[in-house]
């Protein structure tokens, strides 16, 4: 009986420890997501600012791998 209780207590400690670890991991992932989102927004702003400047200097502007309308749509979305 005591052995069964001991095993249950060990299992409970393991589960709590795993829960704490998962909470830490969740916080780290949310922080990374926030950093990446901010980086993407800065890059989009840079693209929007650079394209007209390059064109005004008659420099060739490479075609992006994504539609530029995505930049405008993201700015209009409430999450932007």
mmCIF file of the N, C-alpha and C atoms, coordinates in Angstrom:
data_MODEL
# 
_entry.id   MODEL 
# 
loop_
_atom_site.group_PDB 
_atom_site.id 
_atom_site.type_symbol 
_atom_site.label_atom_id 
_atom_site.label_alt_id 
_atom_site.label_comp_id 
_atom_site.label_asym_id 
_atom_site.label_entity_id 
_atom_site.label_seq_id 
_atom_site.pdbx_PDB_ins_code 
_atom_site.Cartn_x 
_atom_site.Cartn_y 
_atom_site.Cartn_z 
_atom_site.occupancy 
_atom_site.B_iso_or_equiv 
_atom_site.pdbx_formal_charge 
_atom_site.auth_seq_id 
_atom_site.auth_comp_id 
_atom_site.auth_asym_id 
_atom_site.auth_atom_id 
_atom_site.pdbx_PDB_model_num 
ATOM 1   N N  . UNK A 1 1  ? 0.826  -1.190 0.000   1.00 0.00 ? 1  UNK A N  1 
ATOM 2   C CA . UNK A 1 1  ? 0.000  0.000  0.000   1.00 0.00 ? 1  UNK A CA 1 
ATOM 3   C C  . UNK A 1 1  ? 0.875  1.260  0.000   1.00 0.00 ? 1  UNK A C  1 
ATOM 4   N N  . UNK A 1 2  ? 1.883  1.288  0.885   1.00 0.00 ? 2  UNK A N  1 
ATOM 5   C CA . UNK A 1 2  ? 2.770  2.450  0.940   1.00 0.00 ? 2  UNK A CA 1 
ATOM 6   C C  . UNK A 1 2  ? 3.523  2.626  -0.372  1.00 0.00 ? 2  UNK A C  1 
ATOM 7   N N  . UNK A 1 3  ? 3.877  1.512  -0.979  1.00 0.00 ? 3  UNK A N  1 
ATOM 8   C CA . UNK A 1 3  ? 4.596  1.575  -2.252  1.00 0.00 ? 3  UNK A CA 1 
ATOM 9   C C  . UNK A 1 3  ? 3.699  2.184  -3.333  1.00 0.00 ? 3  UNK A C  1 
ATOM 10  N N  . UNK A 1 4  ? 2.430  1.833  -3.337  1.00 0.00 ? 4  UNK A N  1 
ATOM 11  C CA . UNK A 1 4  ? 1.490  2.375  -4.321  1.00 0.00 ? 4  UNK A CA 1 
ATOM 12  C C  . UNK A 1 4  ? 1.332  3.882  -4.124  1.00 0.00 ? 4  UNK A C  1 
ATOM 13  N N  . UNK A 1 5  ? 1.238  4.313  -2.891  1.00 0.00 ? 5  UNK A N  1 
ATOM 14  C CA . UNK A 1 5  ? 1.120  5.747  -2.596  1.00 0.00 ? 5  UNK A CA 1 
ATOM 15  C C  . UNK A 1 5  ? 2.388  6.473  -3.035  1.00 0.00 ? 5  UNK A C  1 
ATOM 16  N N  . UNK A 1 6  ? 3.529  5.864  -2.763  1.00 0.00 ? 6  UNK A N  1 
ATOM 17  C CA . UNK A 1 6  ? 4.807  6.458  -3.161  1.00 0.00 ? 6  UNK A CA 1 
ATOM 18  C C  . UNK A 1 6  ? 4.889  6.598  -4.680  1.00 0.00 ? 6  UNK A C  1 
ATOM 19  N N  . UNK A 1 7  ? 4.448  5.570  -5.397  1.00 0.00 ? 7  UNK A N  1 
ATOM 20  C CA . UNK A 1 7  ? 4.470  5.618  -6.865  1.00 0.00 ? 7  UNK A CA 1 
ATOM 21  C C  . UNK A 1 7  ? 3.536  6.713  -7.373  1.00 0.00 ? 7  UNK A C  1 
ATOM 22  N N  . UNK A 1 8  ? 2.357  6.821  -6.762  1.00 0.00 ? 8  UNK A N  1 
ATOM 23  C CA . UNK A 1 8  ? 1.401  7.863  -7.167  1.00 0.00 ? 8  UNK A CA 1 
ATOM 24  C C  . UNK A 1 8  ? 1.980  9.256  -6.911  1.00 0.00 ? 8  UNK A C  1 
ATOM 25  N N  . UNK A 1 9  ? 2.634  9.427  -5.762  1.00 0.00 ? 9  UNK A N  1 
ATOM 26  C CA . UNK A 1 9  ? 3.237  10.725 -5.439  1.00 0.00 ? 9  UNK A CA 1 
ATOM 27  C C  . UNK A 1 9  ? 4.346  11.083 -6.429  1.00 0.00 ? 9  UNK A C  1 
ATOM 28  N N  . UNK A 1 10 ? 5.145  10.090 -6.797  1.00 0.00 ? 10 UNK A N  1 
ATOM 29  C CA . UNK A 1 10 ? 6.210  10.332 -7.781  1.00 0.00 ? 10 UNK A CA 1 
ATOM 30  C C  . UNK A 1 10 ? 5.607  10.720 -9.128  1.00 0.00 ? 10 UNK A C  1 
ATOM 31  N N  . UNK A 1 11 ? 4.563  10.021 -9.516  1.00 0.00 ? 11 UNK A N  1 
ATOM 32  C CA . UNK A 1 11 ? 3.904  10.323 -10.790 1.00 0.00 ? 11 UNK A CA 1 
ATOM 33  C C  . UNK A 1 11 ? 3.313  11.729 -10.761 1.00 0.00 ? 11 UNK A C  1 
ATOM 34  N N  . UNK A 1 12 ? 2.722  12.097 -9.634  1.00 0.00 ? 12 UNK A N  1 
ATOM 35  C CA . UNK A 1 12 ? 2.134  13.430 -9.495  1.00 0.00 ? 12 UNK A CA 1 
ATOM 36  C C  . UNK A 1 12 ? 3.211  14.511 -9.597  1.00 0.00 ? 12 UNK A C  1 
ATOM 37  N N  . UNK A 1 13 ? 4.363  14.280 -8.951  1.00 0.00 ? 13 UNK A N  1 
ATOM 38  C CA . UNK A 1 13 ? 5.473  15.232 -9.048  1.00 0.00 ? 13 UNK A CA 1 
ATOM 39  C C  . UNK A 1 13 ? 5.955  15.364 -10.491 1.00 0.00 ? 13 UNK A C  1 
ATOM 40  N N  . UNK A 1 14 ? 6.052  14.231 -11.177 1.00 0.00 ? 14 UNK A N  1 
ATOM 41  C CA . UNK A 1 14 ? 6.489  14.249 -12.575 1.00 0.00 ? 14 UNK A CA 1 
ATOM 42  C C  . UNK A 1 14 ? 5.519  15.041 -13.450 1.00 0.00 ? 14 UNK A C  1 
ATOM 43  N N  . UNK A 1 15 ? 4.236  14.835 -13.223 1.00 0.00 ? 15 UNK A N  1 
ATOM 44  C CA . UNK A 1 15 ? 3.223  15.546 -14.013 1.00 0.00 ? 15 UNK A CA 1 
ATOM 45  C C  . UNK A 1 15 ? 3.289  17.042 -13.735 1.00 0.00 ? 15 UNK A C  1 
ATOM 46  N N  . UNK A 1 16 ? 3.426  17.416 -12.479 1.00 0.00 ? 16 UNK A N  1 
ATOM 47  C CA . UNK A 1 16 ? 3.526  18.841 -12.139 1.00 0.00 ? 16 UNK A CA 1 
ATOM 48  C C  . UNK A 1 16 ? 4.777  19.459 -12.760 1.00 0.00 ? 16 UNK A C  1 
ATOM 49  N N  . UNK A 1 17 ? 5.870  18.725 -12.692 1.00 0.00 ? 17 UNK A N  1 
ATOM 50  C CA . UNK A 1 17 ? 7.120  19.208 -13.284 1.00 0.00 ? 17 UNK A CA 1 
ATOM 51  C C  . UNK A 1 17 ? 6.963  19.398 -14.789 1.00 0.00 ? 17 UNK A C  1 
ATOM 52  N N  . UNK A 1 18 ? 6.321  18.447 -15.434 1.00 0.00 ? 18 UNK A N  1 
ATOM 53  C CA . UNK A 1 18 ? 6.081  18.542 -16.878 1.00 0.00 ? 18 UNK A CA 1 
ATOM 54  C C  . UNK A 1 18 ? 5.169  19.732 -17.185 1.00 0.00 ? 18 UNK A C  1 
ATOM 55  N N  . UNK A 1 19 ? 4.166  19.952 -16.350 1.00 0.00 ? 19 UNK A N  1 
ATOM 56  C CA . UNK A 1 19 ? 3.271  21.100 -16.532 1.00 0.00 ? 19 UNK A CA 1 
ATOM 57  C C  . UNK A 1 19 ? 4.031  22.415 -16.428 1.00 0.00 ? 19 UNK A C  1 
ATOM 58  N N  . UNK A 1 20 ? 4.920  22.512 -15.446 1.00 0.00 ? 20 UNK A N  1 
ATOM 59  C CA . UNK A 1 20 ? 5.737  23.721 -15.293 1.00 0.00 ? 20 UNK A CA 1 
ATOM 60  C C  . UNK A 1 20 ? 6.633  23.933 -16.510 1.00 0.00 ? 20 UNK A C  1 
ATOM 61  N N  . UNK A 1 21 ? 7.219  22.834 -16.982 1.00 0.00 ? 21 UNK A N  1 
ATOM 62  C CA . UNK A 1 21 ? 8.097  22.917 -18.152 1.00 0.00 ? 21 UNK A CA 1 
ATOM 63  C C  . UNK A 1 21 ? 7.312  23.374 -19.381 1.00 0.00 ? 21 UNK A C  1 
ATOM 64  N N  . UNK A 1 22 ? 6.106  22.854 -19.546 1.00 0.00 ? 22 UNK A N  1 
ATOM 65  C CA . UNK A 1 22 ? 5.278  23.243 -20.691 1.00 0.00 ? 22 UNK A CA 1 
ATOM 66  C C  . UNK A 1 22 ? 4.853  24.711 -20.605 1.00 0.00 ? 22 UNK A C  1 
ATOM 67  N N  . UNK A 1 23 ? 4.570  25.181 -19.399 1.00 0.00 ? 23 UNK A N  1 
ATOM 68  C CA . UNK A 1 23 ? 4.220  26.595 -19.226 1.00 0.00 ? 23 UNK A CA 1 
ATOM 69  C C  . UNK A 1 23 ? 5.397  27.495 -19.597 1.00 0.00 ? 23 UNK A C  1 
ATOM 70  N N  . UNK A 1 24 ? 6.600  27.109 -19.177 1.00 0.00 ? 24 UNK A N  1 
ATOM 71  C CA . UNK A 1 24 ? 7.798  27.875 -19.539 1.00 0.00 ? 24 UNK A CA 1 
ATOM 72  C C  . UNK A 1 24 ? 7.992  27.887 -21.049 1.00 0.00 ? 24 UNK A C  1 
ATOM 73  N N  . UNK A 1 25 ? 7.812  26.728 -21.653 1.00 0.00 ? 25 UNK A N  1 
ATOM 74  C CA . UNK A 1 25 ? 7.972  26.617 -23.105 1.00 0.00 ? 25 UNK A CA 1 
ATOM 75  C C  . UNK A 1 25 ? 6.930  27.476 -23.824 1.00 0.00 ? 25 UNK A C  1 
ATOM 76  N N  . UNK A 1 26 ? 5.711  27.493 -23.316 1.00 0.00 ? 26 UNK A N  1 
ATOM 77  C CA . UNK A 1 26 ? 4.656  28.318 -23.912 1.00 0.00 ? 26 UNK A CA 1 
ATOM 78  C C  . UNK A 1 26 ? 5.037  29.797 -23.855 1.00 0.00 ? 26 UNK A C  1 
ATOM 79  N N  . UNK A 1 27 ? 5.559  30.241 -22.718 1.00 0.00 ? 27 UNK A N  1 
ATOM 80  C CA . UNK A 1 27 ? 5.964  31.638 -22.576 1.00 0.00 ? 27 UNK A CA 1 
ATOM 81  C C  . UNK A 1 27 ? 7.093  31.976 -23.542 1.00 0.00 ? 27 UNK A C  1 
ATOM 82  N N  . UNK A 1 28 ? 8.064  31.073 -23.678 1.00 0.00 ? 28 UNK A N  1 
ATOM 83  C CA . UNK A 1 28 ? 9.178  31.302 -24.601 1.00 0.00 ? 28 UNK A CA 1 
ATOM 84  C C  . UNK A 1 28 ? 8.683  31.382 -26.042 1.00 0.00 ? 28 UNK A C  1 
ATOM 85  N N  . UNK A 1 29 ? 7.761  30.502 -26.410 1.00 0.00 ? 29 UNK A N  1 
ATOM 86  C CA . UNK A 1 29 ? 7.225  30.502 -27.773 1.00 0.00 ? 29 UNK A CA 1 
ATOM 87  C C  . UNK A 1 29 ? 6.414  31.764 -28.055 1.00 0.00 ? 29 UNK A C  1 
ATOM 88  N N  . UNK A 1 30 ? 5.645  32.211 -27.073 1.00 0.00 ? 30 UNK A N  1 
ATOM 89  C CA . UNK A 1 30 ? 4.878  33.449 -27.257 1.00 0.00 ? 30 UNK A CA 1 
ATOM 90  C C  . UNK A 1 30 ? 5.822  34.632 -27.431 1.00 0.00 ? 30 UNK A C  1 
ATOM 91  N N  . UNK A 1 31 ? 6.893  34.647 -26.666 1.00 0.00 ? 31 UNK A N  1 
ATOM 92  C CA . UNK A 1 31 ? 7.880  35.719 -26.786 1.00 0.00 ? 31 UNK A CA 1 
ATOM 93  C C  . UNK A 1 31 ? 8.538  35.691 -28.160 1.00 0.00 ? 31 UNK A C  1 
ATOM 94  N N  . UNK A 1 32 ? 8.892  34.501 -28.618 1.00 0.00 ? 32 UNK A N  1 
ATOM 95  C CA . UNK A 1 32 ? 9.497  34.364 -29.950 1.00 0.00 ? 32 UNK A CA 1 
ATOM 96  C C  . UNK A 1 32 ? 8.527  34.806 -31.031 1.00 0.00 ? 32 UNK A C  1 
ATOM 97  N N  . UNK A 1 33 ? 7.267  34.441 -30.878 1.00 0.00 ? 33 UNK A N  1 
ATOM 98  C CA . UNK A 1 33 ? 6.256  34.822 -31.862 1.00 0.00 ? 33 UNK A CA 1 
ATOM 99  C C  . UNK A 1 33 ? 6.127  36.344 -31.921 1.00 0.00 ? 33 UNK A C  1 
ATOM 100 N N  . UNK A 1 34 ? 6.122  36.989 -30.770 1.00 0.00 ? 34 UNK A N  1 
ATOM 101 C CA . UNK A 1 34 ? 6.027  38.442 -30.727 1.00 0.00 ? 34 UNK A CA 1 
ATOM 102 C C  . UNK A 1 34 ? 7.234  39.077 -31.414 1.00 0.00 ? 34 UNK A C  1 
ATOM 103 N N  . UNK A 1 35 ? 8.418  38.572 -31.118 1.00 0.00 ? 35 UNK A N  1 
ATOM 104 C CA . UNK A 1 35 ? 9.631  39.108 -31.740 1.00 0.00 ? 35 UNK A CA 1 
ATOM 105 C C  . UNK A 1 35 ? 9.609  38.930 -33.249 1.00 0.00 ? 35 UNK A C  1 
ATOM 106 N N  . UNK A 1 36 ? 9.202  37.752 -33.700 1.00 0.00 ? 36 UNK A N  1 
ATOM 107 C CA . UNK A 1 36 ? 9.145  37.491 -35.142 1.00 0.00 ? 36 UNK A CA 1 
ATOM 108 C C  . UNK A 1 36 ? 8.108  38.377 -35.824 1.00 0.00 ? 36 UNK A C  1 
ATOM 109 N N  . UNK A 1 37 ? 6.966  38.555 -35.194 1.00 0.00 ? 37 UNK A N  1 
ATOM 110 C CA . UNK A 1 37 ? 5.917  39.405 -35.764 1.00 0.00 ? 37 UNK A CA 1 
ATOM 111 C C  . UNK A 1 37 ? 6.415  40.838 -35.896 1.00 0.00 ? 37 UNK A C  1 
ATOM 112 N N  . UNK A 1 38 ? 7.090  41.338 -34.874 1.00 0.00 ? 38 UNK A N  1 
ATOM 113 C CA . UNK A 1 38 ? 7.631  42.698 -34.939 1.00 0.00 ? 38 UNK A CA 1 
ATOM 114 C C  . UNK A 1 38 ? 8.691  42.809 -36.025 1.00 0.00 ? 38 UNK A C  1 
ATOM 115 N N  . UNK A 1 39 ? 9.528  41.794 -36.156 1.00 0.00 ? 39 UNK A N  1 
ATOM 116 C CA . UNK A 1 39 ? 10.550 41.791 -37.204 1.00 0.00 ? 39 UNK A CA 1 
ATOM 117 C C  . UNK A 1 39 ? 9.933  41.808 -38.587 1.00 0.00 ? 39 UNK A C  1 
ATOM 118 N N  . UNK A 1 40 ? 8.890  41.027 -38.784 1.00 0.00 ? 40 UNK A N  1 
ATOM 119 C CA . UNK A 1 40 ? 8.200  40.995 -40.077 1.00 0.00 ? 40 UNK A CA 1 
ATOM 120 C C  . UNK A 1 40 ? 7.596  42.356 -40.384 1.00 0.00 ? 40 UNK A C  1 
ATOM 121 N N  . UNK A 1 41 ? 6.986  42.977 -39.404 1.00 0.00 ? 41 UNK A N  1 
ATOM 122 C CA . UNK A 1 41 ? 6.390  44.309 -39.620 1.00 0.00 ? 41 UNK A CA 1 
ATOM 123 C C  . UNK A 1 41 ? 7.460  45.329 -40.011 1.00 0.00 ? 41 UNK A C  1 
ATOM 124 N N  . UNK A 1 42 ? 8.612  45.274 -39.338 1.00 0.00 ? 42 UNK A N  1 
ATOM 125 C CA . UNK A 1 42 ? 9.695  46.207 -39.679 1.00 0.00 ? 42 UNK A CA 1 
ATOM 126 C C  . UNK A 1 42 ? 10.192 45.964 -41.101 1.00 0.00 ? 42 UNK A C  1 
ATOM 127 N N  . UNK A 1 43 ? 10.336 44.696 -41.470 1.00 0.00 ? 43 UNK A N  1 
ATOM 128 C CA . UNK A 1 43 ? 10.780 44.372 -42.830 1.00 0.00 ? 43 UNK A CA 1 
ATOM 129 C C  . UNK A 1 43 ? 9.776  44.861 -43.868 1.00 0.00 ? 43 UNK A C  1 
ATOM 130 N N  . UNK A 1 44 ? 8.508  44.704 -43.588 1.00 0.00 ? 44 UNK A N  1 
ATOM 131 C CA . UNK A 1 44 ? 7.478  45.175 -44.520 1.00 0.00 ? 44 UNK A CA 1 
ATOM 132 C C  . UNK A 1 44 ? 7.544  46.693 -44.674 1.00 0.00 ? 44 UNK A C  1 
ATOM 133 N N  . UNK A 1 45 ? 7.739  47.384 -43.566 1.00 0.00 ? 45 UNK A N  1 
ATOM 134 C CA . UNK A 1 45 ? 7.864  48.845 -43.634 1.00 0.00 ? 45 UNK A CA 1 
ATOM 135 C C  . UNK A 1 45 ? 9.091  49.233 -44.452 1.00 0.00 ? 45 UNK A C  1 
ATOM 136 N N  . UNK A 1 46 ? 10.182 48.515 -44.250 1.00 0.00 ? 46 UNK A N  1 
ATOM 137 C CA . UNK A 1 46 ? 11.401 48.793 -45.016 1.00 0.00 ? 46 UNK A CA 1 
ATOM 138 C C  . UNK A 1 46 ? 11.171 48.581 -46.505 1.00 0.00 ? 46 UNK A C  1 
ATOM 139 N N  . UNK A 1 47 ? 10.488 47.497 -46.850 1.00 0.00 ? 47 UNK A N  1 
ATOM 140 C CA . UNK A 1 47 ? 10.202 47.214 -48.262 1.00 0.00 ? 47 UNK A CA 1 
ATOM 141 C C  . UNK A 1 47 ? 9.368  48.334 -48.862 1.00 0.00 ? 47 UNK A C  1 
ATOM 142 N N  . UNK A 1 48 ? 8.319  48.718 -48.150 1.00 0.00 ? 48 UNK A N  1 
ATOM 143 C CA . UNK A 1 48 ? 7.442  49.768 -48.676 1.00 0.00 ? 48 UNK A CA 1 
ATOM 144 C C  . UNK A 1 48 ? 8.189  51.088 -48.831 1.00 0.00 ? 48 UNK A C  1 
ATOM 145 N N  . UNK A 1 49 ? 9.125  51.371 -47.953 1.00 0.00 ? 49 UNK A N  1 
ATOM 146 C CA . UNK A 1 49 ? 9.878  52.623 -48.034 1.00 0.00 ? 49 UNK A CA 1 
ATOM 147 C C  . UNK A 1 49 ? 10.959 52.558 -49.108 1.00 0.00 ? 49 UNK A C  1 
ATOM 148 N N  . UNK A 1 50 ? 11.579 51.404 -49.269 1.00 0.00 ? 50 UNK A N  1 
ATOM 149 C CA . UNK A 1 50 ? 12.691 51.288 -50.211 1.00 0.00 ? 50 UNK A CA 1 
ATOM 150 C C  . UNK A 1 50 ? 12.257 51.251 -51.670 1.00 0.00 ? 50 UNK A C  1 
ATOM 151 N N  . UNK A 1 51 ? 11.156 50.592 -51.967 1.00 0.00 ? 51 UNK A N  1 
ATOM 152 C CA . UNK A 1 51 ? 10.735 50.438 -53.364 1.00 0.00 ? 51 UNK A CA 1 
ATOM 153 C C  . UNK A 1 51 ? 10.585 51.792 -54.059 1.00 0.00 ? 51 UNK A C  1 
ATOM 154 N N  . UNK A 1 52 ? 9.832  52.736 -53.515 1.00 0.00 ? 52 UNK A N  1 
ATOM 155 C CA . UNK A 1 52 ? 9.718  54.033 -54.200 1.00 0.00 ? 52 UNK A CA 1 
ATOM 156 C C  . UNK A 1 52 ? 11.058 54.780 -54.304 1.00 0.00 ? 52 UNK A C  1 
ATOM 157 N N  . UNK A 1 53 ? 11.891 54.670 -53.276 1.00 0.00 ? 53 UNK A N  1 
ATOM 158 C CA . UNK A 1 53 ? 13.186 55.356 -53.308 1.00 0.00 ? 53 UNK A CA 1 
ATOM 159 C C  . UNK A 1 53 ? 14.084 54.776 -54.393 1.00 0.00 ? 53 UNK A C  1 
ATOM 160 N N  . UNK A 1 54 ? 14.078 53.452 -54.514 1.00 0.00 ? 54 UNK A N  1 
ATOM 161 C CA . UNK A 1 54 ? 14.886 52.820 -55.560 1.00 0.00 ? 54 UNK A CA 1 
ATOM 162 C C  . UNK A 1 54 ? 14.380 53.204 -56.945 1.00 0.00 ? 54 UNK A C  1 
ATOM 163 N N  . UNK A 1 55 ? 13.068 53.205 -57.109 1.00 0.00 ? 55 UNK A N  1 
ATOM 164 C CA . UNK A 1 55 ? 12.496 53.556 -58.409 1.00 0.00 ? 55 UNK A CA 1 
ATOM 165 C C  . UNK A 1 55 ? 12.778 55.015 -58.753 1.00 0.00 ? 55 UNK A C  1 
ATOM 166 N N  . UNK A 1 56 ? 12.740 55.894 -57.755 1.00 0.00 ? 56 UNK A N  1 
ATOM 167 C CA . UNK A 1 56 ? 13.003 57.312 -58.019 1.00 0.00 ? 56 UNK A CA 1 
ATOM 168 C C  . UNK A 1 56 ? 14.452 57.537 -58.449 1.00 0.00 ? 56 UNK A C  1 
ATOM 169 N N  . UNK A 1 57 ? 15.328 56.653 -58.049 1.00 0.00 ? 57 UNK A N  1 
ATOM 170 C CA . UNK A 1 57 ? 16.737 56.738 -58.456 1.00 0.00 ? 57 UNK A CA 1 
ATOM 171 C C  . UNK A 1 57 ? 17.004 55.902 -59.707 1.00 0.00 ? 57 UNK A C  1 
ATOM 172 N N  . UNK A 1 58 ? 15.906 55.409 -60.286 1.00 0.00 ? 58 UNK A N  1 
ATOM 173 C CA . UNK A 1 58 ? 15.956 54.614 -61.510 1.00 0.00 ? 58 UNK A CA 1 
ATOM 174 C C  . UNK A 1 58 ? 16.818 53.357 -61.346 1.00 0.00 ? 58 UNK A C  1 
ATOM 175 N N  . UNK A 1 59 ? 16.750 52.786 -60.172 1.00 0.00 ? 59 UNK A N  1 
ATOM 176 C CA . UNK A 1 59 ? 17.429 51.515 -59.912 1.00 0.00 ? 59 UNK A CA 1 
ATOM 177 C C  . UNK A 1 59 ? 16.438 50.379 -60.125 1.00 0.00 ? 59 UNK A C  1 
ATOM 178 N N  . UNK A 1 60 ? 16.964 49.268 -60.577 1.00 0.00 ? 60 UNK A N  1 
ATOM 179 C CA . UNK A 1 60 ? 16.103 48.117 -60.829 1.00 0.00 ? 60 UNK A CA 1 
ATOM 180 C C  . UNK A 1 60 ? 15.615 47.539 -59.502 1.00 0.00 ? 60 UNK A C  1 
ATOM 181 N N  . UNK A 1 61 ? 14.316 47.296 -59.438 1.00 0.00 ? 61 UNK A N  1 
ATOM 182 C CA . UNK A 1 61 ? 13.715 46.715 -58.239 1.00 0.00 ? 61 UNK A CA 1 
ATOM 183 C C  . UNK A 1 61 ? 13.294 45.288 -58.575 1.00 0.00 ? 61 UNK A C  1 
ATOM 184 N N  . UNK A 1 62 ? 13.887 44.303 -57.918 1.00 0.00 ? 62 UNK A N  1 
ATOM 185 C CA . UNK A 1 62 ? 13.513 42.913 -58.216 1.00 0.00 ? 62 UNK A CA 1 
ATOM 186 C C  . UNK A 1 62 ? 12.061 42.647 -57.818 1.00 0.00 ? 62 UNK A C  1 
ATOM 187 N N  . UNK A 1 63 ? 11.443 41.746 -58.555 1.00 0.00 ? 63 UNK A N  1 
ATOM 188 C CA . UNK A 1 63 ? 10.071 41.361 -58.230 1.00 0.00 ? 63 UNK A CA 1 
ATOM 189 C C  . UNK A 1 63 ? 10.090 40.506 -56.960 1.00 0.00 ? 63 UNK A C  1 
ATOM 190 N N  . UNK A 1 64 ? 9.213  40.811 -56.017 1.00 0.00 ? 64 UNK A N  1 
ATOM 191 C CA . UNK A 1 64 ? 9.175  40.014 -54.779 1.00 0.00 ? 64 UNK A CA 1 
ATOM 192 C C  . UNK A 1 64 ? 8.568  38.637 -55.029 1.00 0.00 ? 64 UNK A C  1 
ATOM 193 N N  . UNK A 1 65 ? 8.838  37.740 -54.106 1.00 0.00 ? 65 UNK A N  1 
ATOM 194 C CA . UNK A 1 65 ? 8.280  36.385 -54.171 1.00 0.00 ? 65 UNK A CA 1 
ATOM 195 C C  . UNK A 1 65 ? 6.858  36.332 -53.624 1.00 0.00 ? 65 UNK A C  1 
ATOM 196 N N  . UNK A 1 66 ? 6.328  37.469 -53.232 1.00 0.00 ? 66 UNK A N  1 
ATOM 197 C CA . UNK A 1 66 ? 4.985  37.543 -52.668 1.00 0.00 ? 66 UNK A CA 1 
ATOM 198 C C  . UNK A 1 66 ? 4.325  38.802 -53.209 1.00 0.00 ? 66 UNK A C  1 
ATOM 199 N N  . UNK A 1 67 ? 2.999  38.818 -53.273 1.00 0.00 ? 67 UNK A N  1 
ATOM 200 C CA . UNK A 1 67 ? 2.329  40.017 -53.776 1.00 0.00 ? 67 UNK A CA 1 
ATOM 201 C C  . UNK A 1 67 ? 2.458  41.174 -52.780 1.00 0.00 ? 67 UNK A C  1 
ATOM 202 N N  . UNK A 1 68 ? 2.742  42.352 -53.299 1.00 0.00 ? 68 UNK A N  1 
ATOM 203 C CA . UNK A 1 68 ? 2.874  43.514 -52.417 1.00 0.00 ? 68 UNK A CA 1 
ATOM 204 C C  . UNK A 1 68 ? 1.543  43.897 -51.786 1.00 0.00 ? 68 UNK A C  1 
ATOM 205 N N  . UNK A 1 69 ? 0.446  43.431 -52.358 1.00 0.00 ? 69 UNK A N  1 
ATOM 206 C CA . UNK A 1 69 ? -0.855 43.723 -51.752 1.00 0.00 ? 69 UNK A CA 1 
ATOM 207 C C  . UNK A 1 69 ? -0.957 43.105 -50.365 1.00 0.00 ? 69 UNK A C  1 
ATOM 208 N N  . UNK A 1 70 ? -0.169 42.053 -50.106 1.00 0.00 ? 70 UNK A N  1 
ATOM 209 C CA . UNK A 1 70 ? -0.151 41.468 -48.760 1.00 0.00 ? 70 UNK A CA 1 
ATOM 210 C C  . UNK A 1 70 ? 0.288  42.503 -47.728 1.00 0.00 ? 70 UNK A C  1 
ATOM 211 N N  . UNK A 1 71 ? 1.198  43.368 -48.111 1.00 0.00 ? 71 UNK A N  1 
ATOM 212 C CA . UNK A 1 71 ? 1.669  44.403 -47.186 1.00 0.00 ? 71 UNK A CA 1 
ATOM 213 C C  . UNK A 1 71 ? 0.534  45.344 -46.830 1.00 0.00 ? 71 UNK A C  1 
ATOM 214 N N  . UNK A 1 72 ? -0.236 45.731 -47.829 1.00 0.00 ? 72 UNK A N  1 
ATOM 215 C CA . UNK A 1 72 ? -1.342 46.649 -47.590 1.00 0.00 ? 72 UNK A CA 1 
ATOM 216 C C  . UNK A 1 72 ? -2.440 45.982 -46.779 1.00 0.00 ? 72 UNK A C  1 
ATOM 217 N N  . UNK A 1 73 ? -2.749 44.724 -47.093 1.00 0.00 ? 73 UNK A N  1 
ATOM 218 C CA . UNK A 1 73 ? -3.792 44.005 -46.371 1.00 0.00 ? 73 UNK A CA 1 
ATOM 219 C C  . UNK A 1 73 ? -3.426 43.849 -44.905 1.00 0.00 ? 73 UNK A C  1 
ATOM 220 N N  . UNK A 1 74 ? -2.164 43.556 -44.627 1.00 0.00 ? 74 UNK A N  1 
ATOM 221 C CA . UNK A 1 74 ? -1.734 43.379 -43.242 1.00 0.00 ? 74 UNK A CA 1 
ATOM 222 C C  . UNK A 1 74 ? -1.829 44.678 -42.456 1.00 0.00 ? 74 UNK A C  1 
ATOM 223 N N  . UNK A 1 75 ? -1.576 45.788 -43.110 1.00 0.00 ? 75 UNK A N  1 
ATOM 224 C CA . UNK A 1 75 ? -1.669 47.069 -42.412 1.00 0.00 ? 75 UNK A CA 1 
ATOM 225 C C  . UNK A 1 75 ? -3.113 47.406 -42.075 1.00 0.00 ? 75 UNK A C  1 
ATOM 226 N N  . UNK A 1 76 ? -4.042 46.936 -42.896 1.00 0.00 ? 76 UNK A N  1 
ATOM 227 C CA . UNK A 1 76 ? -5.450 47.218 -42.666 1.00 0.00 ? 76 UNK A CA 1 
ATOM 228 C C  . UNK A 1 76 ? -6.067 46.294 -41.632 1.00 0.00 ? 76 UNK A C  1 
ATOM 229 N N  . UNK A 1 77 ? -5.439 45.158 -41.376 1.00 0.00 ? 77 UNK A N  1 
ATOM 230 C CA . UNK A 1 77 ? -6.003 44.204 -40.422 1.00 0.00 ? 77 UNK A CA 1 
ATOM 231 C C  . UNK A 1 77 ? -5.863 44.749 -39.003 1.00 0.00 ? 77 UNK A C  1 
ATOM 232 N N  . UNK A 1 78 ? -6.803 44.400 -38.115 1.00 0.00 ? 78 UNK A N  1 
ATOM 233 C CA . UNK A 1 78 ? -6.761 44.930 -36.746 1.00 0.00 ? 78 UNK A CA 1 
ATOM 234 C C  . UNK A 1 78 ? -5.569 44.453 -35.942 1.00 0.00 ? 78 UNK A C  1 
ATOM 235 N N  . UNK A 1 79 ? -4.936 43.341 -36.335 1.00 0.00 ? 79 UNK A N  1 
ATOM 236 C CA . UNK A 1 79 ? -3.780 42.825 -35.593 1.00 0.00 ? 79 UNK A CA 1 
ATOM 237 C C  . UNK A 1 79 ? -2.502 43.572 -35.913 1.00 0.00 ? 79 UNK A C  1 
ATOM 238 N N  . UNK A 1 80 ? -2.508 44.361 -36.988 1.00 0.00 ? 80 UNK A N  1 
ATOM 239 C CA . UNK A 1 80 ? -1.279 45.039 -37.437 1.00 0.00 ? 80 UNK A CA 1 
ATOM 240 C C  . UNK A 1 80 ? -0.866 46.137 -36.503 1.00 0.00 ? 80 UNK A C  1 
# 
